[in-house]
Amino acid sequence: MLEMTSDTKVLLWTICGVSWIISIACVKFLLRTNDTFIGTLFWLVVLLIPILGPLFYLGFYNPPSIRPVDQQADHEWTDHGSGNDF
């Protein structure tokens, strides 16, 4: 069996603590969005998983758009620097 030193235990507790702090921040953000109940519930359960939960949330969560789908632009606006800003 693998013996853990006190330094290893401190490192693991630190990583778990940071993970929980990130999870709490993500939950605060998640609860302020207009996501569906099922979507919110799913991500809340994911965020309960130490270390991997916040990584999955930050990597895969796509918050709902503020605008309705029919009012969203089909393409991204870019500034081509034409100089005709006035």
PyMOL commands that set and color helices and strands:
alter all, ss='L'
color gray80, all
select helices_A, chain A and resi 6-31+37-47+52-60+69-71
alter helices_A, ss='H'
color red, helices_A
deselect
rebuild
show_as cartoon
